[in-house]
Amino acid sequence: MRKVLPLALAALFALSACQFTDRLSGGDDSAGEARRLNAVSAFPLYAYDIDPSAADNQAVDRAQWILAKRCMVRLGFSGFAVLDTKSVESTYPVRQGTLDLSSSVGDDRPYGVDDPDLASEHGYHNQDPAAGTQHLEWPTDQFLALTAEFGTGDSHFAHGHRIPEGGCLGQARQKITGPTPATKVDGIRLTGTTSIAMRLWIQSGKEARKDPAWKKAERAWSDCMKKRGFHYTDPDAAALDMAWFRTEKPTGKERKTAAADATCKLDTGYIQSVHAVQARAQKSAISRNKRELEDQRAAQQRAVRNARAIVAAGS
């Protein structure tokens, strides 16, 4: 993990000189454990998901764009005949003129900031534009053909051809994955080869937050923050403070808040405590839904085999 010198040391002076030296040197075992647990891969349900950076998922993405490219040519977009699919396979299309990159507030880690040094420099502006699936703008006619995400007044045809359900990308995904389970959580319909794991992840997370041990960890974190002059009930309240979304770059107040947030997580053992509760809830969910999850895993494996065959044939 990249280390930088803090820009707002005042937020860290509450630590003893010994603790401070340990953290800068990476010698704090507790901090290292917290950061290890603060990752999606540290959870039981991760075993039923596909790592976005893994070769399997990359094969599915590449195959999807290979099929979508052919579909777009059939719909009359002749320029797609020379599209280099490798240049777009890690992207998801958005309609031209709607892409908003004004705010990079957010964090992909389950429990948010966990490094006081980095937090004191970046605050909660931790979105990495180079990580994961990237959004890419397309002209409206191409966007509609790719996604079938129609707005009021949009034509469902392209060059006289009806756009398929789900657009060229949706049709391609369906050919790769075949029939996949659909499920609902909080009224939202989830589909695809990770839908069951996604549902259980959300549901077990809600269950974990009701656990007395989770609430105790939040109180300890909140008390720690109050001693530093920050009043938030839990880390989410701090990270999602609307004040942070009003600026493109972190303000001094945001950096100090984030540094205190990370420090209190380490000092109170917040991450270790809530992770234990959430991992326990996920293990229970896996035990109750083992058959569904195994069926999902089999569907994932079939999709990867289909994708690799498509990529091999298209190379």
Disulfide bonds with the S-S distance in Angstrom:
Cys71-Cys168 2.01
Cys224-Cys264 2.12
